[in-house]
Each structure stands twice: as C-alpha cells, then as structure tokens.
Amino acid sequence: MTAPTAIVIGSGFGGLAAAIRLSCKGYRVQVLEKLDAPGGRASVFRQDGFTFDAGPTIITAPQLLEELWSLCGRQMADDITLKPMEPFYRLRFDDGSWFDYSGDDETMRREIARFNPADLPGYERFIEAAEQACRLGFDELGGVPFNSLSDLAAAIPSLIRMKAWQSLYSLVASHISDPKLRIVFSFHPLLIGGNPFSVTRVYALINTLERRWGVHWAMGGTGALIAGLVKLLAERGVDVRCNAPVTRIHVERGRATGVTLENGETIPADLVISNGDAAWTYRHLIDARHRRHWTDRRIDSRKYSMSLFVWYFGTDRRWEDVPHHMIMLGPRYRELLDDMFRKLKLADDFSLYLHRPSASDPGVAPDGCDAFYVLAPVPHLGSGTDWPAEAERYRERIQSMLESTVLPGLGKHLVTSRVMTPQDFHDRLWSHRGAAFGMEPVLTQSAWFRPHNQSEDVENLYMVGAGTHPGAGVPGVLMSARAMAAGMPDVD
C-alpha cells in the first residue's frame, strides 16, 4: 500500500488506456466515471433489443489497442474480434453517384478512373505525401509529449519538411483536379473534428494509417472494446467507479492532491489524470487562482471543433444494399464547412455519415432488423441554436433526406429512436461549448500549442483524450495515454 495513488477522471478510451499503463507501472489506480457505465464518448445505448455505439465506430491502427493487452500479459484476440471493412466507406454524392473508398490499391485506381483517369498520376503523388506525413507526423511525433519548448524545437524540421502550414485540402487540390475526388481525399479530418480547409496537411497521415492497417469493426460494437479494457483493469484490481462525477480537482502548493465528487466525497491522490474535456477540466474543475496559463480568457479565445447531431434508430426490416459505412454528401462542401466552423451557422442543408453496423454484425439488432445511426456535423453551441426546440425538426429533415435517397419507406419501419445534440455533449459529457472533439485541430492548436499531456499549470496533473495532444480519434486518444505515461517512472 506504499505505491503512489492515481485517480483517472473519465473512462473513455484515453482514461482506460491511461489507467492500464499506470497500473502496469505499479501505481494504485482508481477510475471515476460521471456516467452510469464506462466509455464516455464511446459509451453504449441499449434500447428495444438494439445496441447503439454512442460515439466511435471506426477502428484504425489496432496495434495501439493490442499494446494495452500485451502490457497486461494478454492477447486482444482472446477477448475481441476485429472484422476488416471492405470497402472502408462509400461516399455518396448529392447527384446519386458514389465512390467506394477501399484498402485495395487496384480497386482505388478503378474508382478514380471512373471519375477522372487523368487524376491517377496525381493520386500517386498524394499517396507519397500522405506516407511522408504519416512517417514524420505519426511515427516520429505522435508519441512525443510536447510538454516543453524543446519538444517543439526538435519537431520544427519535420514540420517544415511536411509543409505543415498548408491545409489538407490545398495538398489534395495540388495533385487532384476532379472536384468530387478532391472531396474523397480531403474529408478525413472531419472524423476528428477538423475542417479540411483549415487543418494542416499533416492529417493526410490518416489516409496512410488506413492503408497500412485497414479499417475495422469490433464485433459487438465499439462498446465491446470498452468492456475488454475494463476487464483488463478488473484483473489488475483496478476499479471503474460509475455515477461518480468529479466537480473539483484539489490543488495545494501548485500540486494536484485529489478530487471532490458531486456528492461531496473527497478522494486524495498523488496524481490526477483527466480524460475529461481539457477546456472543461481547466475551466470548471480547477480554481482560477491555480491557472496562470489556461485562464478563462485563453480558454474562451480558442477555436473549437464542430459538434454533432446524432440520430440512433432501429427498423423492423433490413436494407441489404446499404453498406456498413456511408458518407452522404450534400450539395455544398466548402460553403457548408464555412457555415459550420467560421460563421457558426446551422445551415439548411447538411452532409451525413450513415452507420449501419448490422451490415457486419447482425447481433446488434433483433433478427430481421437493422440498427443505424446517422450523424450530421453541426456548429457547436456558439451558434446559439435552441436544440431542445430544434432537435425534432432537424431529425425529421434528416429522415426525409434518407427516405428520398437510400432508405425509402423508412418512416413505416421505425421501431426505436433517440437523438443526441450539441446540448447533450455539453450537459452529458461536459464538453466546452458542446464541441464534440475539443479544440479545433488547426496547426496553432496542435502539438505544443494544444493542452499538454502534463499540465502547464498544475504539477502532478495530466491530460489524456481528444482535447489534448495528439488529438481526437481512437488512435490519437490512445497515443495521448502513451505520451502521458512515457515520462513516468515505474514504481518499485
């Protein structure tokens, strides 16, 4: 009982990974979760016989998960079955045409040639740039904690070689001329809360991550991965305590010393690791007198990612022609993103991500039924949208679009339904401004400029998750836990 104690706030992928890594280093760990079940943004809704993953649905770079099982002397395959997706996604354009985005090189070339054969050489050049971005940005810099200016200084040569000041869309447009293909190869940052016209071209690395290791589905849903990580912790004697929202982080002489729960209970600790939203953690859990860097003014001056409107629904029939992952693009691309990120305007049109997990995993729905969620990126709460009043109207508009395109007759077959809005991201997940991915991942809010894994303000306070370095997405969140733990000594 002489080992130092660590409290982890939140049980998303970042919090559970941090707890496993600290436990394996010899720390006594307790995980505190606000919700009634583990998972955070990756929690699960079960309703009327259907299983809905609340958040992430795509698993790339699975070796980052396998590493956690390995640390515990286990193999992930004993607990989790990952199913490769082929194609990765279908991108459906507003005119009804589509592009099947694949991990197979020949398939990709055929798809590109259907739209514009002249863009095949440009595709080759883009692939080379994406591989360089992955080598320098993911392999070399992804695990660097960026806790000091020296970390930033050491990374500058790589950032220069990658021309990191250019946007991803500008990189794609410099190699590919077809407007639809430019969308195909630039949409990826939207999966982690970034505007392709604003984020650094370093995010071309996502393309390489998918080609290297594929896109996978965890059988049983993403929640099966959360359950597997919780099981690893239980085997190590680490408790995940739910219905335990933390409302204050104690700071004494500049050092984190424990937390207070919503019920008034105080729990001491030697280390505190927050898997909560970084901006919310600083703004609401730490007294302003302890924050010389992350002041209220600095927090409010940052740019934040978009939020999400998500409709989860189940049907009493199946749509076999709808793939597992489909991105349904509206009539506007750049203009819609401008409304969303810069003008903070809820537009009349939208683009959608339609997720049909029962295409690959019938167990998430009753026999003969389909489980879906459809996600619309929308502005964060800075838009002023009254979501309690607007939500049902917005859902009906989405249903109308689905009925007129890929799910005809949907309304007659709905058997269960629920929605999540930006207000839920704020109220349920304690996300600043209801942003779904924390601070927007532009260059000036990335790496050293993002909230550090080791707090700039409070000693023995650490950050993991989407809001800190290296950013959102399951691989980024898992790497944040690796970066957080890298400098911590093993406990004898």
C-alpha positions in Angstrom: 0.0 0.0 0.0 3.0 2.3 -0.2 2.7 2.8 -4.0 1.6 6.2 -5.2 -2.1 6.6 -6.0 -3.5 7.9 -9.3 -7.1 9.0 -9.9 -8.3 8.9 -13.6 -11.3 11.1 -14.3 -13.3 9.6 -17.1 -13.4 6.1 -18.6 -13.2 6.7 -22.3 -10.5 5.1 -24.4 -8.0 7.6 -23.1 -8.8 7.2 -19.5 -8.9 3.4 -19.6 -5.6 3.3 -21.5 -4.0 5.7 -19.0 -5.3 3.5 -16.1 -3.8 0.4 -17.7 -0.5 2.0 -18.3 -0.2 3.4 -14.8 -1.3 0.2 -13.2 1.4 -1.7 -15.2 3.9 0.8 -13.9 3.0 0.0 -10.3 0.6 2.8 -9.4 -2.6 2.2 -7.4 -5.3 3.5 -9.7 -8.9 4.3 -9.4 -11.1 5.4 -12.4 -14.0 7.7 -11.7 -16.8 7.9 -14.4 -19.6 10.5 -14.5 -22.0 8.3 -16.4 -23.7 5.1 -15.3 -21.5 2.9 -17.4 -17.9 3.1 -18.7 -17.0 4.5 -22.1 -17.5 8.3 -22.1 -17.9 9.3 -25.7 -17.6 5.6 -26.5 -20.4 4.5 -24.2 -23.3 2.3 -25.4 -27.1 2.8 -25.7 -29.2 -0.3 -25.5 -32.8 0.1 -26.4 -35.7 -2.2 -27.5 -33.3 -5.0 -28.4 -30.9 -2.8 -30.3 -27.3 -1.9 -29.4 -26.0 1.5 -30.4 -22.5 2.8 -30.0 -22.8 6.4 -28.8 -19.6 7.5 -30.5 -16.6 6.0 -32.3 -17.4 3.4 -34.9 -14.2 3.1 -36.9 -11.0 1.3 -35.6 -7.7 2.0 -37.3 -4.2 1.3 -36.1 -5.4 -1.6 -34.0 -1.9 -2.3 -32.7 -2.4 0.6 -30.3 -5.1 -1.4 -28.6 -3.2 -4.7 -28.9 -0.4 -3.0 -27.0 -2.6 -2.5 -24.0 -3.5 -6.2 -23.8 0.2 -7.0 -24.2 1.2 -4.8 -21.3 -1.2 -7.0 -19.2 0.3 -10.2 -20.5 -2.7 -10.9 -22.6 -3.7 -11.1 -26.3 -6.5 -8.9 -27.5 -7.8 -11.7 -29.8 -8.8 -13.7 -26.7 -11.4 -11.0 -25.9 -12.0 -9.0 -29.1 -12.8 -9.9 -32.7 -11.9 -7.2 -35.2 -13.6 -7.5 -38.6 -11.9 -5.7 -41.5 -14.1 -3.5 -43.6 -14.1 -3.6 -47.4 -14.8 -1.1 -48.7 -13.8 1.2 -45.9 -16.6 3.7 -46.8 -19.0 4.6 -49.6 -19.0 8.3 -50.4 -22.4 9.1 -52.0 -22.6 12.5 -53.7 -25.7 14.7 -54.0 -26.3 13.6 -57.6 -26.5 10.0 -56.6 -23.1 8.9 -57.8 -20.7 7.2 -55.4 -17.1 6.3 -54.7 -16.2 3.2 -52.8 -13.1 4.0 -50.7 -11.1 0.9 -50.3 -7.9 -0.5 -48.8 -7.2 -2.3 -52.1 -4.9 -0.3 -54.4 -6.3 -1.7 -57.6 -9.9 -1.0 -56.5 -9.0 2.5 -55.7 -7.4 3.1 -59.1 -10.5 1.7 -60.8 -12.7 4.0 -58.7 -10.5 7.1 -59.5 -10.6 6.2 -63.2 -14.4 6.1 -63.2 -14.3 9.8 -62.3 -11.2 11.1 -64.0 -8.4 8.9 -65.3 -6.2 11.9 -65.7 -6.0 12.1 -61.8 -4.3 8.8 -61.4 -0.7 10.2 -61.5 -1.8 12.9 -59.0 -3.2 10.2 -56.8 0.3 8.6 -56.7 1.8 11.9 -55.7 -0.8 12.4 -53.0 0.0 8.9 -51.6 3.7 9.8 -51.4 2.8 13.0 -49.5 0.5 11.1 -47.2 3.2 8.5 -46.4 5.7 11.2 -45.6 3.1 12.8 -43.3 2.5 9.5 -41.5 6.2 8.8 -41.1 7.0 12.2 -39.7 3.7 13.1 -38.1 2.6 9.8 -36.6 5.6 7.5 -36.4 8.1 10.2 -35.2 6.0 12.9 -33.5 2.7 11.2 -32.4 4.2 9.8 -29.2 6.2 12.9 -28.3 4.5 14.6 -25.3 5.2 18.2 -26.4 5.4 19.3 -22.8 8.3 21.7 -23.4 9.6 24.2 -26.0 12.5 21.8 -26.6 10.0 19.2 -27.9 8.6 21.8 -30.3 12.0 22.9 -31.4 13.1 19.4 -32.1 9.9 18.9 -34.2 10.3 22.0 -36.4 12.5 20.4 -39.1 9.9 17.7 -39.6 7.1 20.2 -39.7 9.0 22.2 -42.3 9.6 19.1 -44.4 5.9 18.3 -44.3 5.0 21.9 -45.2 2.7 21.8 -42.2 1.4 25.3 -42.7 -0.5 24.3 -45.8 -4.1 22.9 -45.4 -5.0 19.4 -46.3 -7.4 20.5 -49.0 -4.7 22.6 -50.6 -2.4 19.5 -50.6 -5.2 17.4 -52.3 -6.1 20.1 -54.8 -2.4 20.5 -55.8 -2.4 16.9 -57.1 -6.0 16.1 -58.0 -8.3 18.1 -60.3 -11.7 16.4 -60.2 -14.0 18.2 -57.6 -15.5 15.0 -56.4 -12.1 13.3 -56.0 -10.9 16.3 -54.0 -13.7 15.6 -51.6 -12.9 11.9 -51.4 -9.3 12.6 -50.4 -9.9 15.5 -48.1 -12.9 14.6 -45.9 -10.9 12.6 -43.3 -10.2 15.4 -40.8 -14.0 15.7 -40.3 -13.8 12.3 -38.4 -11.6 14.1 -35.8 -13.3 17.5 -35.7 -11.2 19.3 -38.3 -12.1 21.4 -41.3 -10.2 20.1 -44.3 -9.8 23.7 -45.5 -8.1 24.7 -42.2 -6.3 21.8 -40.7 -2.7 21.1 -41.5 -1.8 18.8 -44.4 -0.2 16.6 -41.8 -3.6 15.0 -41.4 -3.0 13.3 -44.8 -1.5 10.7 -42.5 -5.0 9.3 -41.8 -5.0 8.0 -45.4 -1.8 6.1 -44.8 -3.0 4.7 -41.4 -6.0 3.2 -43.1 -4.0 1.8 -46.0 -1.4 0.3 -43.6 -3.7 -1.3 -41.1 -7.1 -1.1 -42.5 -10.5 0.0 -41.1 -12.0 -2.4 -38.6 -15.3 -3.1 -36.8 -15.2 -4.6 -33.3 -17.8 -7.4 -33.2 -20.4 -6.5 -30.6 -19.7 -2.8 -31.3 -17.1 -0.3 -30.0 -18.5 -0.9 -26.6 -17.0 -4.4 -26.7 -13.6 -2.8 -26.7 -14.5 -0.7 -23.7 -15.7 -3.8 -21.9 -12.5 -5.6 -22.8 -10.4 -2.8 -21.4 -12.5 -2.6 -18.2 -12.0 -6.4 -17.8 -8.2 -5.9 -18.1 -8.3 -3.4 -15.3 -10.5 -5.6 -13.1 -8.0 -8.4 -13.5 -5.4 -5.9 -12.2 -7.6 -4.9 -9.2 -8.4 -1.5 -10.7 -12.0 -0.3 -10.0 -14.0 1.7 -12.5 -16.5 3.6 -10.3 -19.5 4.9 -12.2 -22.0 7.6 -11.2 -19.1 9.4 -9.7 -18.8 12.8 -11.4 -15.8 14.9 -10.3 -16.6 18.5 -9.6 -13.3 19.7 -8.3 -9.6 18.9 -8.6 -7.7 19.9 -5.4 -4.5 21.9 -5.7 -2.1 22.6 -2.9 1.1 24.5 -3.4 0.7 24.1 -7.1 0.3 20.4 -7.0 -2.8 18.2 -7.6 -3.7 16.3 -4.4 -7.1 14.7 -5.1 -10.6 15.3 -6.2 -14.1 16.1 -4.8 -17.2 14.3 -6.2 -20.6 15.8 -6.9 -21.9 14.1 -3.7 -19.2 15.9 -1.6 -16.9 13.0 -1.2 -13.2 13.8 -1.2 -10.6 11.3 -2.5 -6.9 12.1 -2.1 -4.3 11.1 -4.7 -0.7 11.6 -5.6 -1.6 12.0 -9.3 -4.7 13.1 -11.2 -5.3 12.3 -14.8 -8.2 13.9 -16.6 -9.8 12.1 -19.5 -12.5 14.8 -19.5 -12.7 17.6 -22.0 -9.5 19.6 -21.4 -11.1 23.0 -21.7 -13.9 21.9 -19.3 -11.4 20.4 -16.9 -9.5 23.7 -16.6 -12.5 26.0 -16.6 -14.8 24.1 -14.2 -12.6 21.7 -12.1 -9.7 23.9 -11.2 -9.9 27.1 -9.3 -8.9 30.1 -11.4 -6.2 31.1 -9.0 -4.2 28.0 -9.9 -4.4 28.6 -13.7 -1.8 31.1 -14.9 -1.7 29.5 -18.4 -5.2 28.2 -19.1 -7.1 31.2 -17.9 -10.8 31.7 -18.6 -9.8 34.2 -21.2 -7.4 31.9 -23.0 -9.9 29.0 -23.0 -12.6 31.2 -24.4 -10.3 32.6 -27.1 -9.6 29.2 -28.6 -11.3 27.8 -31.7 -13.4 24.7 -31.1 -14.4 21.8 -33.3 -17.8 21.4 -34.7 -20.4 19.4 -32.7 -22.6 16.6 -33.8 -26.3 15.8 -34.2 -26.7 12.0 -33.9 -30.0 10.1 -34.6 -29.9 6.5 -33.4 -32.7 4.3 -34.9 -33.8 0.8 -35.4 -36.0 -0.7 -38.1 -38.1 -3.8 -38.4 -36.6 -4.6 -41.8 -33.1 -4.7 -43.4 -31.6 -2.6 -46.2 -29.1 -5.1 -47.6 -27.9 -2.6 -50.3 -26.7 -0.1 -47.7 -23.1 -0.6 -46.6 -21.7 -0.5 -43.1 -20.2 3.0 -43.5 -21.7 5.6 -45.9 -20.9 9.3 -46.1 -23.8 11.1 -47.8 -22.6 14.5 -49.1 -25.0 17.4 -49.6 -25.0 19.9 -52.4 -22.3 22.1 -50.8 -18.8 21.2 -49.4 -16.6 24.2 -48.7 -19.6 26.5 -48.1 -21.2 24.1 -45.6 -18.0 23.8 -43.7 -17.6 27.6 -43.7 -21.1 27.9 -42.2 -20.2 25.3 -39.6 -16.7 26.3 -38.5 -16.4 30.0 -39.2 -19.9 31.5 -39.3 -21.3 29.1 -36.6 -24.5 28.9 -38.5 -26.8 25.9 -38.6 -27.3 25.6 -42.4 -30.5 24.4 -44.1 -28.5 21.7 -45.9 -26.3 19.0 -44.4 -24.0 16.1 -45.1 -24.4 12.9 -43.2 -22.5 9.8 -42.0 -24.8 6.8 -42.1 -23.7 3.9 -40.0 -25.3 0.5 -40.4 -23.4 -1.8 -38.0 -25.9 -4.7 -38.6 -24.5 -5.0 -42.1 -21.4 -6.6 -40.5 -22.7 -7.6 -37.1 -26.3 -8.8 -37.0 -26.1 -9.3 -33.2 -26.6 -5.5 -32.7 -30.2 -5.8 -33.8 -33.1 -8.3 -33.4 -33.5 -10.9 -36.1 -34.6 -9.4 -39.4 -33.9 -5.9 -38.2 -31.3 -3.1 -38.9 -29.5 -0.8 -36.4 -28.4 2.6 -37.7 -27.1 5.8 -36.5 -26.9 8.9 -38.7 -24.6 11.7 -37.8 -24.8 15.3 -39.0 -21.8 17.6 -38.2 -23.2 20.9 -36.9 -21.8 24.0 -35.2 -21.0 23.9 -31.6 -23.2 25.8 -29.1 -21.7 29.1 -30.2 -24.3 29.0 -32.9 -27.0 29.9 -30.4 -29.2 27.1 -31.7 -32.0 26.1 -29.3 -31.5 22.4 -29.6 -34.4 21.3 -27.3 -36.7 23.2 -29.6 -34.9 22.4 -32.9 -34.0 18.7 -32.4 -37.1 17.0 -33.6 -37.5 19.3 -36.7 -33.9 18.6 -37.6 -34.4 14.9 -37.1 -37.4 15.0 -39.4 -35.4 16.7 -42.1 -32.7 14.1 -41.9 -35.4 11.3 -42.1 -36.8 13.0 -45.2 -33.4 13.0 -46.9 -32.8 9.4 -46.1 -36.2 8.4 -47.3 -35.7 10.2 -50.6 -32.3 8.6 -51.2 -31.1 5.3 -49.6 -33.8 4.3 -47.2 -37.1 4.6 -49.0 -40.1 4.0 -46.8 -38.0 4.4 -43.6 -40.8 6.0 -41.6 -43.0 2.9 -41.9 -40.4 0.7 -40.5 -39.0 2.7 -37.5 -39.3 0.8 -34.2 -36.9 2.7 -31.9 -35.3 6.1 -31.9 -33.3 8.5 -29.9 -31.2 11.6 -30.6 -28.1 13.3 -29.2 -27.5 17.0 -29.8 -24.7 19.5 -29.1 -26.5 20.3 -25.9 -26.1 16.7 -24.8 -22.3 17.0 -25.5 -22.3 19.9 -23.1 -24.7 18.6 -20.4 -24.0 14.9 -20.5 -20.3 14.8 -21.5 -19.2 18.1 -20.0 -17.7 19.3 -23.3 -16.9 23.0 -23.5 -19.4 24.7 -25.9 -20.7 21.3 -26.8 -17.8 20.7 -29.1 -17.5 17.1 -30.0 -13.7 16.9 -30.4 -12.3 19.7 -28.1 -10.3 22.4 -29.7 -10.2 22.5 -33.5 -7.0 20.8 -34.7 -5.6 23.7 -36.7 -1.8 24.0 -36.7 -1.8 26.7 -34.0 -3.8 24.4 -31.7 -1.8 21.2 -32.3 1.2 19.6 -30.7 2.9 22.0 -28.3 0.0 24.5 -28.8 -2.6 22.1 -27.7 -3.3 21.5 -24.0 -0.2 19.5 -22.8 -0.4 15.9 -21.6 1.4 17.2 -18.5 -0.4 20.3 -17.2 1.2 23.6 -17.8 -0.5 24.9 -14.6 -0.6 22.2 -12.0 2.1 19.7 -11.0 1.0 16.1 -11.0 -2.0 16.8 -13.2 -2.1 15.1 -16.6 -4.4 15.2 -19.6 -5.4 12.4 -22.0 -8.2 12.2 -24.6 -9.3 14.2 -27.6 -8.7 17.6 -26.1 -5.0 17.2 -25.6 -2.0 16.1 -27.7 -2.1 14.5 -30.3 -5.8 14.9 -30.7 -9.1 13.2 -31.4 -9.9 9.8 -33.0 -9.3 6.5 -31.3 -5.6 6.3 -32.4 -4.9 9.9 -31.2 -6.6 9.3 -27.9 -4.7 6.0 -27.2 -1.4 7.8 -28.1 -2.2 10.6 -25.6 -2.2 8.0 -22.9 1.1 6.6 -24.2 2.6 10.1 -24.3 1.3 10.9 -20.8 2.8 7.7 -19.2 6.1 7.8 -21.2 7.9 10.0 -18.7 6.5 8.5 -15.5 8.9 6.2 -13.6 8.0 2.6 -12.8 7.1 2.2 -9.1 9.1 -0.4 -7.2 
